[in-house]
Amino acid sequence: MVEILVPKEILEYLRKNNANDFSATEMPDGYLVKMNDPEVQRELDMALKIIDKYEETLRMLANDDISPANASGGE
């Protein structure tokens, strides 16, 4: 099971658009969200495995550290 803390604004958006797909519990730092749909949970678990495996690559992409020259191994 995947559990995440989200800000109140995100929780409000999720409740508005996906009210039956998850449950939320208020925590000191935000809200603990649990998915009710096993298929969605399975997809989230797979996504987290990919994120863990490629964390450095994703971090570089998020920071725009990869240019076309760097991606091909140099100029």
C-alpha positions as protocol buffer text, in pm:
chain_id: "A"
residue {
  index: 1
  type: MET
  ca { x: 0 y: 0 z: 0 }
}
residue {
  index: 2
  type: VAL
  ca { x: 126 y: 346 z: -89 }
}
residue {
  index: 3
  type: GLU
  ca { x: 73 y: 623 z: 162 }
}
residue {
  index: 4
  type: ILE
  ca { x: 157 y: 986 z: 89 }
}
residue {
  index: 5
  type: LEU
  ca { x: 123 y: 1319 z: 265 }
}
residue {
  index: 6
  type: VAL
  ca { x: -37 y: 1589 z: 51 }
}
residue {
  index: 7
  type: PRO
  ca { x: -120 y: 1956 z: 108 }
}
residue {
  index: 8
  type: LYS
  ca { x: -480 y: 2051 z: 178 }
}
residue {
  index: 9
  type: GLU
  ca { x: -523 y: 2212 z: -166 }
}
residue {
  index: 10
  type: ILE
  ca { x: -435 y: 1888 z: -345 }
}
residue {
  index: 11
  type: LEU
  ca { x: -667 y: 1691 z: -120 }
}
residue {
  index: 12
  type: GLU
  ca { x: -954 y: 1927 z: -202 }
}
residue {
  index: 13
  type: TYR
  ca { x: -888 y: 1881 z: -574 }
}
residue {
  index: 14
  type: LEU
  ca { x: -876 y: 1502 z: -537 }
}
residue {
  index: 15
  type: ARG
  ca { x: -1199 y: 1495 z: -336 }
}
residue {
  index: 16
  type: LYS
  ca { x: -1372 y: 1708 z: -597 }
}
residue {
  index: 17
  type: ASN
  ca { x: -1267 y: 1488 z: -891 }
}
residue {
  index: 18
  type: ASN
  ca { x: -1208 y: 1140 z: -744 }
}
residue {
  index: 19
  type: ALA
  ca { x: -1406 y: 1118 z: -420 }
}
residue {
  index: 20
  type: ASN
  ca { x: -1467 y: 741 z: -429 }
}
residue {
  index: 21
  type: ASP
  ca { x: -1113 y: 639 z: -526 }
}
residue {
  index: 22
  type: PHE
  ca { x: -935 y: 717 z: -200 }
}
residue {
  index: 23
  type: SER
  ca { x: -965 y: 790 z: 169 }
}
residue {
  index: 24
  type: ALA
  ca { x: -780 y: 1066 z: 352 }
}
residue {
  index: 25
  type: THR
  ca { x: -681 y: 1109 z: 716 }
}
residue {
  index: 26
  type: GLU
  ca { x: -555 y: 1439 z: 856 }
}
residue {
  index: 27
  type: MET
  ca { x: -198 y: 1421 z: 986 }
}
residue {
  index: 28
  type: PRO
  ca { x: 26 y: 1687 z: 1148 }
}
residue {
  index: 29
  type: ASP
  ca { x: 207 y: 1758 z: 818 }
}
residue {
  index: 30
  type: GLY
  ca { x: -84 y: 1720 z: 574 }
}
residue {
  index: 31
  type: TYR
  ca { x: -321 y: 1437 z: 483 }
}
residue {
  index: 32
  type: LEU
  ca { x: -251 y: 1066 z: 459 }
}
residue {
  index: 33
  type: VAL
  ca { x: -412 y: 942 z: 136 }
}
residue {
  index: 34
  type: LYS
  ca { x: -490 y: 575 z: 71 }
}
residue {
  index: 35
  type: MET
  ca { x: -618 y: 446 z: -261 }
}
residue {
  index: 36
  type: ASN
  ca { x: -933 y: 230 z: -250 }
}
residue {
  index: 37
  type: ASP
  ca { x: -901 y: 86 z: -601 }
}
residue {
  index: 38
  type: PRO
  ca { x: -661 y: -213 z: -612 }
}
residue {
  index: 39
  type: GLU
  ca { x: -573 y: -147 z: -979 }
}
residue {
  index: 40
  type: VAL
  ca { x: -479 y: 215 z: -906 }
}
residue {
  index: 41
  type: GLN
  ca { x: -278 y: 97 z: -607 }
}
residue {
  index: 42
  type: ARG
  ca { x: -94 y: -156 z: -826 }
}
residue {
  index: 43
  type: GLU
  ca { x: -12 y: 118 z: -1078 }
}
residue {
  index: 44
  type: LEU
  ca { x: 113 y: 348 z: -802 }
}
residue {
  index: 45
  type: ASP
  ca { x: 332 y: 69 z: -663 }
}
residue {
  index: 46
  type: MET
  ca { x: 483 y: 14 z: -1009 }
}
residue {
  index: 47
  type: ALA
  ca { x: 543 y: 388 z: -1052 }
}
residue {
  index: 48
  type: LEU
  ca { x: 721 y: 408 z: -716 }
}
residue {
  index: 49
  type: LYS
  ca { x: 950 y: 119 z: -813 }
}
residue {
  index: 50
  type: ILE
  ca { x: 1039 y: 300 z: -1136 }
}
residue {
  index: 51
  type: ILE
  ca { x: 1101 y: 623 z: -946 }
}
residue {
  index: 52
  type: ASP
  ca { x: 1329 y: 440 z: -700 }
}
residue {
  index: 53
  type: LYS
  ca { x: 1520 y: 267 z: -980 }
}
residue {
  index: 54
  type: TYR
  ca { x: 1571 y: 581 z: -1191 }
}
residue {
  index: 55
  type: GLU
  ca { x: 1579 y: 843 z: -917 }
}
residue {
  index: 56
  type: GLU
  ca { x: 1902 y: 1010 z: -1032 }
}
residue {
  index: 57
  type: THR
  ca { x: 1792 y: 1022 z: -1396 }
}
residue {
  index: 58
  type: LEU
  ca { x: 1454 y: 1169 z: -1303 }
}
residue {
  index: 59
  type: ARG
  ca { x: 1623 y: 1425 z: -1078 }
}
residue {
  index: 60
  type: MET
  ca { x: 1852 y: 1530 z: -1365 }
}
residue {
  index: 61
  type: LEU
  ca { x: 1557 y: 1560 z: -1602 }
}
residue {
  index: 62
  type: ALA
  ca { x: 1362 y: 1765 z: -1350 }
}
residue {
  index: 63
  type: ASN
  ca { x: 1657 y: 2003 z: -1316 }
}
residue {
  index: 64
  type: ASP
  ca { x: 1715 y: 2024 z: -1693 }
}
residue {
  index: 65
  type: ASP
  ca { x: 2073 y: 1904 z: -1641 }
}
residue {
  index: 66
  type: ILE
  ca { x: 2065 y: 1701 z: -1961 }
}
residue {
  index: 67
  type: SER
  ca { x: 2123 y: 1884 z: -2287 }
}
residue {
  index: 68
  type: PRO
  ca { x: 2121 y: 1711 z: -2628 }
}
residue {
  index: 69
  type: ALA
  ca { x: 2501 y: 1727 z: -2630 }
}
residue {
  index: 70
  type: ASN
  ca { x: 2529 y: 1565 z: -2288 }
}
residue {
  index: 71
  type: ALA
  ca { x: 2266 y: 1301 z: -2367 }
}
residue {
  index: 72
  type: SER
  ca { x: 2461 y: 1173 z: -2668 }
}
residue {
  index: 73
  type: GLY
  ca { x: 2786 y: 1150 z: -2474 }
}
residue {
  index: 74
  type: GLY
  ca { x: 2942 y: 1481 z: -2570 }
}
residue {
  index: 75
  type: GLU
  ca { x: 2983 y: 1717 z: -2859 }
}
